[in-house]
Amino acid sequence: MDFDPHEQQEFDALIAAWLPKPDFYPFVLSPTVLGKLRFVHGLIHPEGNVR
C-alpha cells in the first residue's frame, strides 16, 4: 500500500487496497454493502477534512 489508510479520503482506493481480488475472497461485498461502507467513511472523513 503506497498511502496511509488513516489519511486516505478516497473510499475506492481503500477498498482496492484492503480487499483482495474477488476470486480469492470468500464472499462478495454487494453494492448495497459498499454503499453503506462508503457512507460511514464519509462521516469519518468528510471531504477535504482529513486528520
N, C-alpha and C positions, 0 to 999 in steps of 0.2 A: 504494500500500500504506500503510495507516494504522497499522502496527505494525513494530517491529524484528524481523526474522526470526530473529535470534540470541536474542531473548528470548521468542519465541512458544512456548508449550507445546502449544497445540492443533494437532495434525497436520492435521486437515481444513482449518483456516484457512490453513495454509501451502500445501497442495495447491491450494486455491481461488485463492490469490493468485499462485502461480507457474505454474500450468498454465492456458493459455487454454481457451476453450470447446472441447469435443471436435470441433466442426465445423472448427476451424482447426488442430488439432493433427494431425501426420502419422500418429500411431499412438495407440492407446488403451492406457492402463495398466489391466491386468486387476486384479480384486480380489485375486488372489494377490500380484501385484507391490506393490500398495498396502499389503497386509498386511505384507510384508517391509519396506517403507519405514517403515511405522508402528512396527514392531519396533525398527528401528535408531534412529529418532527417540526412542523411549522409552529406549533405552540411553544416548543422548547427553544427553537432558533428562528424567531421572526426574521423575515428578510432584512438583510442589512444590519442585524443586531447579533453579531457573534461575540462570544466572550473575549 
